[in-house]
Amino acid sequence: MRTGLALALALVALVLTGCADPAKAISAAGHRNAVSLGARTELAKHGVLLRERPACRSTGAETARLGSDFTVECTASTPDNAAVTVHGVVTAAGTPAQREDYVIRLDNRMFLHVNCLGTGCR
């Protein structure tokens, strides 16, 4: 339900701003949403709770084409005010060669380094 609402709001924002390619922007918003939820899930698996859902932004995703690379940056905090950051790099997006790499830091110290975030990871 939340994902559908987020995508609907992203579409409305695109229509209002006159974005040239709404499909790419929606895809970028979907990826940021997935990284935010995945990071929260991954941290919870390791006993780290967050005060709020990570806020994410991406660089290069809105203009990416098949096979492009882009980054995702997220920030959040724990209930005891520890800063949480997520830095993700996606290479060869949307192709069979796609790779993802995520570094999660707690108070600027490396906490996790993974190639997948969330419940769908193996």
DSSP file (Angstrom, degrees, kcal/mol; ACC not computed):
  #  RESIDUE AA STRUCTURE BP1 BP2  ACC     N-H-->O    O-->H-N    N-H-->O    O-->H-N    TCO  KAPPA ALPHA  PHI   PSI    X-CA   Y-CA   Z-CA
    1    1 A M     >        0   0    0      0, 0.0     4,-2.2     0, 0.0     5,-0.2   0.000 360.0 360.0 360.0 -47.0    0.0    0.0    0.0
    2    2 A R  H  >  +     0   0    0      1,-0.2     4,-2.8     2,-0.2     5,-0.2   0.902 360.0  52.0 -63.0 -40.6    2.8    2.5    0.9
    3    3 A T  H  > S+     0   0    0      1,-0.2     4,-2.5     2,-0.2    -1,-0.2   0.922 109.8  48.9 -63.0 -43.6    4.7    1.7   -2.2
    4    4 A G  H  > S+     0   0    0      1,-0.2     4,-2.3     2,-0.2    -1,-0.2   0.901 112.4  48.4 -61.7 -41.7    1.7    2.3   -4.4
    5    5 A L  H  X S+     0   0    0     -4,-2.2     4,-2.6     2,-0.2    -2,-0.2   0.916 111.0  50.6 -64.7 -43.2    1.0    5.6   -2.6
    6    6 A A  H  X S+     0   0    0     -4,-2.8     4,-2.2     1,-0.2    -2,-0.2   0.915 112.1  46.8 -62.1 -42.5    4.7    6.6   -3.0
    7    7 A L  H  X S+     0   0    0     -4,-2.5     4,-2.2     2,-0.2    -1,-0.2   0.889 111.5  51.2 -67.3 -38.2    4.6    5.8   -6.7
    8    8 A A  H  X S+     0   0    0     -4,-2.3     4,-2.3     2,-0.2    -2,-0.2   0.914 111.1  48.0 -64.6 -42.2    1.3    7.7   -7.2
    9    9 A L  H  X S+     0   0    0     -4,-2.6     4,-2.5     1,-0.2    -2,-0.2   0.885 110.2  52.6 -64.9 -38.0    2.7   10.8   -5.4
   10   10 A A  H  X S+     0   0    0     -4,-2.2     4,-2.1    -5,-0.2    -2,-0.2   0.907 109.0  49.9 -63.2 -40.7    5.9   10.6   -7.6
   11   11 A L  H  X S+     0   0    0     -4,-2.2     4,-2.4     2,-0.2    -2,-0.2   0.919 110.3  49.7 -64.4 -43.2    3.7   10.5  -10.7
   12   12 A V  H  X S+     0   0    0     -4,-2.3     4,-2.5     1,-0.2    -2,-0.2   0.925 110.4  50.9 -61.0 -44.1    1.7   13.5   -9.6
   13   13 A A  H  X S+     0   0    0     -4,-2.5     4,-1.9     1,-0.2    -1,-0.2   0.888 110.3  50.1 -60.7 -39.0    5.0   15.4   -8.9
   14   14 A L  H  X>S+     0   0    0     -4,-2.1     5,-1.9     2,-0.2     4,-1.2   0.911 110.2  48.8 -67.1 -41.8    6.3   14.5  -12.3
   15   15 A V  H  <5S+     0   0    0     -4,-2.4     3,-0.4     1,-0.2    -2,-0.2   0.918 112.9  48.1 -63.9 -42.2    3.1   15.7  -14.0
   16   16 A L  H  <5S+     0   0    0     -4,-2.5    -1,-0.2     1,-0.2    -2,-0.2   0.834 115.7  43.7 -68.2 -32.3    3.2   19.0  -12.1
   17   17 A T  H  <5S-     0   0    0     -4,-1.9    -1,-0.2    -5,-0.2    -2,-0.2   0.558 107.4-123.6 -91.7  -7.2    6.8   19.6  -12.8
   18   18 A G  T  <5 -     0   0    0     -4,-1.2    -3,-0.2    -3,-0.4    -4,-0.1   0.842  35.7-169.7  73.2  33.3    6.6   18.6  -16.5
   19   19 A C      < -     0   0    0     -5,-1.9    -1,-0.2    -6,-0.2    -5,-0.0  -0.306  20.7-137.1 -59.6 138.6    9.3   16.0  -16.4
   20   20 A A  S    S+     0   0    0      1,-0.3    -1,-0.1     2,-0.1    -2,-0.0   0.834  92.8  27.4 -70.5 -33.9   10.2   14.8  -19.8
   21   21 A D    >>  +     0   0    0      1,-0.1     4,-1.6    41,-0.1     3,-0.6  -0.740  62.5 176.1-132.8  86.0   10.4   11.1  -19.1
   22   22 A P  H 3> S+     0   0    0      0, 0.0     4,-2.7     0, 0.0     5,-0.2   0.807  78.1  63.2 -62.9 -29.5    8.1   10.1  -16.2
   23   23 A A  H 3> S+     0   0    0      1,-0.2     4,-2.2     2,-0.2     5,-0.1   0.911 105.2  45.7 -62.4 -41.6    8.8    6.4  -16.6
   24   24 A K  H <> S+     0   0    0     -3,-0.6     4,-2.4     2,-0.2    -1,-0.2   0.912 113.7  48.5 -67.0 -42.1   12.5    6.9  -15.7
   25   25 A A  H  X S+     0   0    0     -4,-1.6     4,-2.5     2,-0.2    -2,-0.2   0.887 111.7  49.4 -67.0 -38.3   11.7    9.1  -12.8
   26   26 A I  H  X S+     0   0    0     -4,-2.7     4,-2.6     2,-0.2    -1,-0.2   0.908 110.8  50.6 -65.6 -41.1    9.1    6.7  -11.4
   27   27 A S  H  X S+     0   0    0     -4,-2.2     4,-2.1    -5,-0.2    -2,-0.2   0.910 111.1  48.7 -61.6 -42.2   11.7    3.9  -11.8
   28   28 A A  H  X S+     0   0    0     -4,-2.4     4,-2.5     2,-0.2    -2,-0.2   0.910 111.5  49.1 -63.7 -42.9   14.2    6.0   -9.9
   29   29 A A  H  X S+     0   0    0     -4,-2.5     4,-2.3     1,-0.2    -2,-0.2   0.892 110.1  52.2 -63.5 -39.4   11.7    6.7   -7.2
   30   30 A G  H  X S+     0   0    0     -4,-2.6     4,-2.4     2,-0.2    -1,-0.2   0.888 109.6  48.7 -63.4 -39.7   10.9    3.0   -6.9
   31   31 A H  H  X S+     0   0    0     -4,-2.1     4,-2.6     2,-0.2    -2,-0.2   0.924 110.7  49.8 -68.1 -43.1   14.5    2.2   -6.5
   32   32 A R  H  X S+     0   0    0     -4,-2.5     4,-2.4     1,-0.2    -2,-0.2   0.908 111.8  49.9 -59.9 -40.8   15.0    4.8   -3.8
   33   33 A N  H  X S+     0   0    0     -4,-2.3     4,-2.6     2,-0.2     5,-0.2   0.921 110.7  49.0 -62.5 -45.2   11.9    3.4   -2.0
   34   34 A A  H  X S+     0   0    0     -4,-2.4     4,-2.8     1,-0.2    -2,-0.2   0.893 111.7  48.8 -63.5 -40.3   13.3   -0.2   -2.3
   35   35 A V  H  X S+     0   0    0     -4,-2.6     4,-2.8     2,-0.2     5,-0.2   0.918 111.3  50.5 -65.6 -42.9   16.7    0.9   -0.9
   36   36 A S  H  X S+     0   0    0     -4,-2.4     4,-1.9    -5,-0.2    -2,-0.2   0.949 116.1  40.2 -59.7 -50.6   15.0    2.8    2.0
   37   37 A L  H  X S+     0   0    0     -4,-2.6     4,-2.3     1,-0.2    -2,-0.2   0.905 116.2  51.1 -66.0 -41.1   12.9   -0.2    2.9
   38   38 A G  H  X S+     0   0    0     -4,-2.8     4,-2.9    -5,-0.2    80,-0.6   0.894 108.9  50.2 -64.5 -41.0   15.7   -2.7    2.4
   39   39 A A  H  X S+     0   0    0     -4,-2.8     4,-2.6     2,-0.2     5,-0.2   0.917 110.9  49.5 -63.8 -42.4   18.1   -0.8    4.5
   40   40 A R  H  X S+     0   0    0     -4,-1.9     4,-2.1    -5,-0.2    -2,-0.2   0.920 113.8  46.2 -62.4 -43.1   15.6   -0.6    7.4
   41   41 A T  H  X S+     0   0    0     -4,-2.3     4,-2.0     2,-0.2    -2,-0.2   0.924 112.7  49.7 -64.3 -45.5   15.0   -4.4    7.1
   42   42 A E  H  X S+     0   0    0     -4,-2.9     4,-0.8     1,-0.2    -2,-0.2   0.911 111.9  47.6 -62.1 -43.8   18.7   -5.2    6.9
   43   43 A L  H ><>S+     0   0    0     -4,-2.6     5,-2.8     1,-0.2     3,-0.8   0.904 108.9  54.1 -64.3 -40.9   19.5   -3.0   10.0
   44   44 A A  H ><5S+     0   0    0     -4,-2.1     3,-1.9     1,-0.3    -1,-0.2   0.874 101.5  59.4 -61.4 -36.7   16.6   -4.6   11.9
   45   45 A K  H 3<5S+     0   0    0     -4,-2.0    -1,-0.3     1,-0.3    -2,-0.2   0.800 108.3  46.3 -59.4 -27.8   18.0   -8.1   11.2
   46   46 A H  T <<5S-     0   0    0     -3,-0.8    -1,-0.3    -4,-0.8    -2,-0.2   0.195 126.0-101.6-101.4  14.0   21.2   -6.9   13.0
   47   47 A G  T < 5S+     0   0    0     -3,-1.9     2,-0.6     1,-0.2    -3,-0.2   0.627  80.0 131.6  80.7  14.2   19.3   -5.4   15.9
   48   48 A V      < -     0   0    0     -5,-2.8     2,-0.3    -6,-0.1    -1,-0.2  -0.892  37.9-164.2-104.5 116.7   19.5   -1.8   14.8
   49   49 A L        -     0   0    0     -2,-0.6     2,-0.3    -3,-0.1     3,-0.1  -0.711   8.5-141.0 -96.8 150.2   16.2    0.1   14.9
   50   50 A L        -     0   0    0     -2,-0.3    28,-0.3    28,-0.2     3,-0.1  -0.850  12.1-140.4-111.6 147.6   15.6    3.4   13.2
   51   51 A R  S    S+     0   0    0     26,-3.5     2,-0.3    -2,-0.3    27,-0.1   0.889  89.3   1.3 -67.9 -40.7   13.6    6.4   14.4
   52   52 A E  S    S-     0   0    0     25,-0.7    25,-0.3    -3,-0.1    -1,-0.2  -0.914  92.5 -79.9-142.2 166.4   12.2    7.0   10.9
   53   53 A R        -     0   0    0     -2,-0.3   -16,-0.1     1,-0.1    22,-0.1  -0.474  61.9 -95.2 -66.5 138.2   12.4    5.4    7.5
   54   54 A P        -     0   0    0      0, 0.0     2,-0.5     0, 0.0    22,-0.2  -0.285  32.4-134.6 -57.7 137.7   15.6    6.4    5.7
   55   55 A A  E     -A   75   0A   0     20,-2.6    20,-2.0    -3,-0.1     2,-0.3  -0.848  30.4-166.5 -92.6 126.2   15.3    9.4    3.3
   56   56 A C  E     -A   74   0A   0     -2,-0.5     2,-0.3    18,-0.2    18,-0.2  -0.862  18.5-177.6-121.3 149.5   17.0    8.6    0.0
   57   57 A R  E     -A   73   0A   0     16,-2.6    16,-3.0    -2,-0.3     2,-0.3  -0.959  14.9-147.4-134.7 155.9   18.1   10.6   -3.0
   58   58 A S  E     -A   72   0A   0     -2,-0.3     2,-0.5    14,-0.2    14,-0.2  -0.903   3.5-148.4-125.4 154.7   19.7    9.3   -6.2
   59   59 A T  E    S-A   71   0A   0     12,-2.1    12,-2.0    -2,-0.3    -2,-0.0  -0.981  83.7  -0.2-122.7 119.0   22.2   10.7   -8.6
   60   60 A G  S    S+     0   0    0     -2,-0.5     4,-0.4    10,-0.2     3,-0.2   0.261  98.8 104.3  92.8 -12.7   22.0    9.7  -12.2
   61   61 A A  S >  S+     0   0    0     10,-0.3     3,-0.8     1,-0.2   -33,-0.1   0.884  74.4  56.6 -71.5 -37.8   18.9    7.4  -11.9
   62   62 A E  T 3  S+     0   0    0      1,-0.3    -1,-0.2    -4,-0.1   -37,-0.1   0.785 118.6  32.9 -66.5 -26.6   16.4    9.8  -13.4
   63   63 A T  T 3  S+     0   0    0     -3,-0.2    -1,-0.3   -39,-0.1    -2,-0.2   0.335  92.7 125.7-109.1   5.4   18.4   10.1  -16.6
   64   64 A A    <   -     0   0    0     -3,-0.8     2,-0.2    -4,-0.4    -3,-0.1  -0.315  42.2-158.5 -68.3 146.1   19.8    6.6  -16.6
   65   65 A R    >   -     0   0    0      1,-0.1     3,-2.7     4,-0.1    28,-0.1  -0.690  46.1 -60.8-111.2 171.4   19.3    4.3  -19.6
   66   66 A L  T 3  S+     0   0    0      1,-0.3    28,-0.2    -2,-0.2    -1,-0.1  -0.317 129.6  19.2 -52.4 126.4   19.5    0.5  -19.7
   67   67 A G  T 3  S+     0   0    0     26,-3.3    25,-0.6     1,-0.3    -1,-0.3   0.399  96.3 133.3  90.7  -2.4   23.0   -0.4  -18.6
   68   68 A S    <   -     0   0    0     -3,-2.7    25,-2.9    25,-0.3     2,-0.3  -0.232  50.8-127.0 -75.7 168.3   23.7    2.9  -16.9
   69   69 A D        +     0   0    0     22,-0.2     2,-0.3    23,-0.2    22,-0.2  -0.867  31.6 165.2-111.6 149.5   25.3    3.4  -13.5
   70   70 A F  E     - B   0  90A   0     20,-2.2    20,-3.0    -2,-0.3     2,-0.3  -0.978  24.2-129.3-155.6 167.0   23.8    5.5  -10.6
   71   71 A T  E     -AB  59  89A   0    -12,-2.0   -12,-2.1    -2,-0.3     2,-0.4  -0.847   8.1-157.0-120.0 157.1   24.1    6.1   -6.9
   72   72 A V  E     -AB  58  88A   0     16,-2.4    16,-3.3    -2,-0.3     2,-0.4  -1.000   7.7-169.9-132.2 132.9   21.7    6.2   -4.0
   73   73 A E  E     -AB  57  87A   0    -16,-3.0   -16,-2.6    -2,-0.4     2,-0.3  -0.987   8.1-179.7-124.0 132.1   22.3    8.0   -0.7
   74   74 A C  E     -AB  56  86A   0     12,-2.4    12,-2.2    -2,-0.4     2,-0.3  -0.952   7.7-166.6-131.4 151.4   20.1    7.6    2.3
   75   75 A T  E     +AB  55  85A   0    -20,-2.0   -20,-2.6    -2,-0.3     2,-0.3  -0.984  19.5 141.2-135.7 149.1   20.1    9.1    5.8
   76   76 A A  E     - B   0  84A   0      8,-2.1     8,-2.6    -2,-0.3     2,-0.3  -0.903  31.7-128.4-161.6-174.7   18.3    8.2    9.0
   77   77 A S  E     - B   0  83A   0    -25,-0.3   -26,-3.5    -2,-0.3   -25,-0.7  -0.987  15.3-120.7-147.4 157.2   18.9    8.0   12.8
   78   78 A T    >   -     0   0    0      4,-2.0     3,-2.2    -2,-0.3   -28,-0.2  -0.446  41.4 -98.0 -88.4 167.8   18.4    5.6   15.6
   79   79 A P  T 3  S+     0   0    0      0, 0.0   -29,-0.1     0, 0.0    -1,-0.1   0.783 127.4  52.7 -57.9 -26.0   16.3    6.2   18.7
   80   80 A D  T 3  S-     0   0    0      2,-0.1    -2,-0.0     0, 0.0     0, 0.0   0.127 124.7-104.0 -97.7  22.1   19.5    7.2   20.5
   81   81 A N    <   +     0   0    0     -3,-2.2     2,-0.4     1,-0.2     0, 0.0   0.651  64.8 155.8  70.5  20.5   20.5    9.7   17.8
   82   82 A A        -     0   0    0      1,-0.1    -4,-2.0    24,-0.0     2,-0.3  -0.641  45.9-119.5 -73.2 133.4   23.2    7.6   16.1
   83   83 A A  E     -B   77   0A   0     -2,-0.4    24,-3.4    -6,-0.2     2,-0.4  -0.561  27.3-161.9 -76.1 135.9   23.5    8.8   12.5
   84   84 A V  E     +BC  76 106A   0     -8,-2.6    -8,-2.1    -2,-0.3     2,-0.4  -0.978  10.1 179.1-120.2 129.6   22.8    6.2    9.8
   85   85 A T  E     -BC  75 105A   0     20,-2.1    20,-2.7    -2,-0.4     2,-0.4  -0.980  11.4-162.6-129.2 145.9   23.9    6.6    6.2
   86   86 A V  E     -BC  74 104A   0    -12,-2.2   -12,-2.4    -2,-0.4     2,-0.5  -0.996   3.7-171.8-125.3 128.1   23.5    4.3    3.2
   87   87 A H  E     -BC  73 103A   0     16,-2.5    16,-2.5    -2,-0.4     2,-0.4  -0.983  12.4-179.2-119.8 120.2   25.7    4.7    0.1
   88   88 A G  E     -BC  72 102A   0    -16,-3.3   -16,-2.4    -2,-0.5     2,-0.4  -0.939  14.1-165.4-123.5 144.0   24.6    2.5   -2.8
   89   89 A V  E     -BC  71 101A   0     12,-2.3    12,-1.8    -2,-0.4     2,-0.5  -0.996   3.9-166.8-126.3 127.8   26.1    2.1   -6.3
   90   90 A V  E     -BC  70 100A   0    -20,-3.0   -20,-2.2    -2,-0.4     2,-0.4  -0.963   8.6-170.2-113.5 127.6   24.2    0.3   -9.1
   91   91 A T  E     + C   0  99A   0      8,-2.7     8,-2.0    -2,-0.5   -22,-0.2  -0.901  67.1   9.2-117.7 149.3   26.1   -0.6  -12.2
   92   92 A A  S >  S-     0   0    0    -25,-0.6     3,-1.7    -2,-0.4   -24,-0.2   0.892  88.9-152.1  53.2  45.7   24.7   -1.9  -15.5
   93   93 A A  T 3   +     0   0    0    -25,-2.9   -26,-3.3     1,-0.3   -25,-0.3  -0.141  67.6   9.2 -54.0 134.5   21.2   -1.1  -14.3
   94   94 A G  T 3  S+     0   0    0      1,-0.3    -1,-0.3   -28,-0.2    -2,-0.1   0.545 106.0 104.1  76.4   8.4   18.4   -3.2  -15.8
   95   95 A T  S X  S-     0   0    0     -3,-1.7     3,-2.0     1,-0.1    -1,-0.3  -0.735  87.1-105.8-114.5 166.4   20.7   -5.7  -17.5
   96   96 A P  T 3  S+     0   0    0      0, 0.0    -3,-0.1     0, 0.0    -2,-0.1   0.742 121.7  57.8 -61.0 -20.8   21.6   -9.3  -16.6
   97   97 A A  T 3  S+     0   0    0     -5,-0.2    -4,-0.1    -4,-0.1    -6,-0.1   0.345  77.2 139.2 -90.1   6.2   25.0   -7.9  -15.5
   98   98 A Q    <   -     0   0    0     -3,-2.0     2,-0.3    -6,-0.2    -6,-0.2  -0.237  30.1-173.4 -55.9 135.4   23.4   -5.5  -13.0
   99   99 A R  E     -C   91   0A   0     -8,-2.0    -8,-2.7     2,-0.0     2,-0.4  -0.975   8.6-162.5-130.6 146.2   25.4   -5.2   -9.8
  100  100 A E  E     -C   90   0A   0     -2,-0.3     2,-0.4    15,-0.3   -10,-0.2  -0.975   5.0-174.9-129.2 144.0   24.6   -3.4   -6.5
  101  101 A D  E     -C   89   0A   0    -12,-1.8   -12,-2.3    -2,-0.4     2,-0.4  -0.984   5.6-174.9-141.7 125.6   26.9   -2.5   -3.7
  102  102 A Y  E     -CD  88 114A   0     12,-3.4    12,-2.3    -2,-0.4     2,-0.5  -0.975  10.3-168.0-128.4 134.9   25.7   -0.9   -0.4
  103  103 A V  E     -CD  87 113A   0    -16,-2.5   -16,-2.5    -2,-0.4     2,-0.5  -0.988   9.0-164.5-119.2 123.9   27.7    0.5    2.5
  104  104 A I  E     -CD  86 112A   0      8,-2.7     7,-3.0    -2,-0.5     8,-1.9  -0.935   7.8-167.2-109.9 128.3   25.8    1.2    5.7
  105  105 A R  E     -CD  85 110A   0    -20,-2.7   -20,-2.1    -2,-0.5     2,-0.5  -0.911  12.8-157.2-117.2 142.3   27.5    3.4    8.3
  106  106 A L  E >  S-CD  84 109A   0      3,-2.5     3,-1.9    -2,-0.4   -22,-0.2  -0.985  86.5 -15.4-115.1 122.1   26.5    4.0   11.9
  107  107 A D  T 3  S-     0   0    0    -24,-3.4    -1,-0.2    -2,-0.5   -23,-0.1   0.893 129.7 -55.5  46.9  45.5   27.9    7.3   13.3
  108  108 A N  T 3  S+     0   0    0    -25,-0.3     2,-0.4     1,-0.2    -1,-0.3   0.587 114.3 117.5  67.3  14.4   30.3    7.3   10.4
  109  109 A R  E <  S-D  106   0A   0     -3,-1.9    -3,-2.5     0, 0.0    -1,-0.2  -0.927  76.0-104.2-109.8 136.9   31.7    3.8   11.1
  110  110 A M  E     +D  105   0A   0     -2,-0.4    -5,-0.2    -5,-0.2     3,-0.1  -0.372  46.6 163.8 -58.5 127.3   31.3    1.0    8.6
  111  111 A F  E     +     0   0A   0     -7,-3.0     2,-0.3     1,-0.4    -6,-0.2   0.737  62.3   7.1-112.2 -47.1   28.5   -1.3    9.9
  112  112 A L  E     -D  104   0A   0     -8,-1.9    -8,-2.7     2,-0.0    -1,-0.4  -0.992  47.7-169.9-139.7 146.6   27.5   -3.4    6.8
  113  113 A H  E     +D  103   0A   0     -2,-0.3     2,-0.3   -10,-0.2   -10,-0.2  -0.920  31.6 154.3-134.6 109.4   28.8   -3.9    3.3
  114  114 A V  E     -D  102   0A   0    -12,-2.3   -12,-3.4    -2,-0.4     3,-0.1  -0.866  47.7-141.2-135.3 162.8   26.4   -5.9    1.2
  115  115 A N  S    S+     0   0    0     -2,-0.3   -15,-0.3   -14,-0.2     2,-0.3   0.284  91.2  34.9-107.1   9.1   25.4   -6.4   -2.4
  116  116 A C        -     0   0    0    -14,-0.1     2,-0.4     5,-0.0    -1,-0.2  -0.967  67.7-151.5-158.5 144.4   21.7   -6.7   -1.7
  117  117 A L        +     0   0    0     -2,-0.3     3,-0.3    -3,-0.1   -78,-0.2  -0.964  51.2   7.8-122.4 137.7   19.3   -5.1    0.8
  118  118 A G  S >  S-     0   0    0    -80,-0.6     3,-1.0    -2,-0.4   -80,-0.1  -0.469  99.4 -38.1 104.0-167.0   16.1   -6.5    2.4
  119  119 A T  T 3  S+     0   0    0      1,-0.2    -1,-0.2    -2,-0.1   -81,-0.0   0.687 121.0  63.7 -77.0 -20.7   14.1   -9.6    2.6
  120  120 A G  T 3  S+     0   0    0     -3,-0.3    -1,-0.2     2,-0.0     2,-0.2   0.394  79.8 111.0 -85.7   4.7   14.6  -10.8   -1.0
  121  121 A C    <         0   0    0     -3,-1.0    -5,-0.0     1,-0.1    -3,-0.0  -0.466 360.0 360.0 -82.0 150.0   18.4  -11.2   -0.6
  122  122 A R              0   0    0     -2,-0.2    -1,-0.1     0, 0.0    -3,-0.0   0.374 360.0 360.0-110.4 360.0   20.1  -14.6   -0.6
